[in-house]
Amino acid sequence: MRFIAIFANFFITTIIVLQRKYTMQCVIIILCSLCLCLYPFVTSAQNQDKFILSSEFGPKSEELLDYYRFAGIDYFRMKAKGQPLADKHFMLIAKEYWDGKVTKIDTCENSRDIGIKVDTNDFNFSVIAQKENKNSVKFMFAFPRFHLYRHFKATRGDYSLRDPFNGKECEYSSNQPIMLLVYSLPYQNPQKPGWSSYCELSSTGVPPAEWGKKYGIKHHITFEIQFY
């Protein structure tokens, strides 16, 4: 019924305009009417491509949280929800930055290669990171139906796993790469000797790709996901 009403409105407006002379004013009226008719369909198509992504830091158990802190383990629970996710494949991409430059881009997993798709509108998974020694860090991605393990080079210092949207629910398009998490050394403020900060990195809105140049971060790793 809505479509019929919109079409009828456009049709009547067009007839009225065509009864007049073809002036610039008439052309403008026709174009405006066309835009008004198409707008609901355009916005509807755009909204159908959107989904919500959020994160929760740390396990729910206080005892387990204490253990993770003691063992130097970072844990995030990622939650994605939206109609566009169903029946989609996904890729997980890691980018390593040393001294502000991308030194390696790695497709950690492409679900198409293992014959797995997102089954429903909800896609939840967990990420665990732990520095094994001064030169290595390991990650586990606990996806539905499979687990993924990856090792990366590291350097001296304390790393932290951060989400760039600070736990807030954010809306994304399913056809573009999305920044999930960043594993980074802290920001060392030269004006405050001995002072380190992770929060300043993720709260200022500076893209993680620019952290090395902006804050002098020696090393960090970003993880992106793309549904297709």
Residue pairs with C-beta under 8 A, 6 or more apart in sequence:
2 40
6 37
6 40
7 37
9 33
9 37
10 33
10 34
10 36
10 37
13 29
13 30
13 33
14 30
14 33
17 26
17 29
17 30
17 33
18 26
20 26
48 83
48 84
49 84
49 173
49 174
49 175
50 82
50 84
50 171
50 172
50 173
50 174
51 80
51 81
51 82
51 83
51 84
51 85
51 171
51 172
51 174
52 80
52 81
52 82
52 169
52 170
52 171
52 172
53 78
53 79
53 80
53 165
53 169
53 170
53 171
53 172
53 178
54 78
54 79
54 165
54 167
54 168
54 169
54 170
55 76
55 77
55 78
55 79
55 163
55 165
55 167
55 181
56 76
56 77
56 79
56 167
57 75
57 76
57 77
57 163
57 167
58 65
58 68
58 75
59 65
59 68
59 75
67 73
68 74
68 75
71 130
72 130
72 131
72 158
73 128
73 129
73 130
74 128
74 129
74 130
74 159
74 160
74 161
74 183
75 126
75 127
75 128
76 126
76 127
76 161
76 163
76 181
77 124
77 125
77 126
78 124
78 125
78 126
78 127
78 180
79 122
79 123
79 124
80 122
80 123
80 124
81 121
81 122
81 123
82 121
82 174
83 121
84 174
84 227
85 118
85 120
85 121
85 122
85 123
85 174
85 227
86 118
86 119
86 120
86 121
87 117
87 118
87 119
88 117
88 118
88 174
88 227
88 228
89 110
89 111
89 112
89 116
89 117
89 118
89 227
89 228
90 110
90 111
90 118
90 123
90 225
90 226
90 227
90 228
91 107
91 109
91 110
91 111
91 225
91 226
91 228
92 107
92 108
92 109
92 141
92 148
92 223
92 224
92 225
93 105
93 106
93 107
93 108
93 177
93 223
93 224
93 225
93 226
94 104
94 105
94 106
94 108
94 150
94 152
94 221
94 222
94 223
94 224
95 102
95 104
95 105
95 106
95 209
95 221
95 222
95 224
96 102
96 103
96 104
96 105
96 106
96 152
96 153
96 219
96 221
97 103
97 209
97 211
97 212
97 217
97 219
97 220
97 221
97 222
98 212
98 218
98 219
99 212
99 218
99 219
100 210
100 211
100 212
100 213
100 216
100 217
101 212
102 209
108 141
108 148
108 150
108 223
109 141
109 148
111 117
114 146
116 143
116 145
116 146
118 227
119 144
123 144
124 144
125 141
125 142
125 143
125 144
126 140
126 141
126 142
127 139
127 140
127 141
127 142
127 161
127 180
127 181
127 223
128 139
128 140
128 142
129 137
129 138
129 139
129 159
129 161
129 183
130 137
130 138
131 137
131 154
131 159
132 138
132 151
134 154
134 155
134 156
135 153
135 154
135 155
136 151
136 152
136 153
136 154
137 151
137 152
137 153
137 154
137 159
137 183
137 221
138 149
138 150
138 151
138 152
139 149
139 150
139 151
139 152
139 183
140 147
140 148
140 149
141 147
141 148
141 149
141 150
152 183
152 221
154 219
155 185
155 218
155 219
157 185
157 186
157 218
158 185
158 186
158 196
159 183
159 184
159 185
160 183
160 184
160 186
160 198
161 181
161 182
161 183
162 181
162 182
162 183
162 184
162 198
162 201
162 202
163 180
163 181
163 182
163 202
164 179
164 181
164 182
164 202
164 208
166 202
166 203
172 178
174 227
174 228
175 226
175 227
175 228
176 226
177 224
177 225
177 226
178 224
178 225
178 226
179 207
179 208
179 222
179 223
179 224
180 223
180 224
180 225
181 222
181 223
182 201
182 202
182 208
182 211
182 220
182 221
182 222
182 223
183 220
183 221
183 223
184 198
184 201
184 208
184 211
184 217
184 219
184 220
184 221
185 217
185 218
185 219
185 220
186 196
186 197
186 198
186 201
187 196
187 197
187 198
187 200
187 201
187 215
187 216
187 217
188 195
188 196
188 216
189 195
189 196
189 197
200 215
201 208
201 211
201 215
201 217
206 214
206 215
208 220
208 222
209 222
211 217
211 220
212 218
212 220
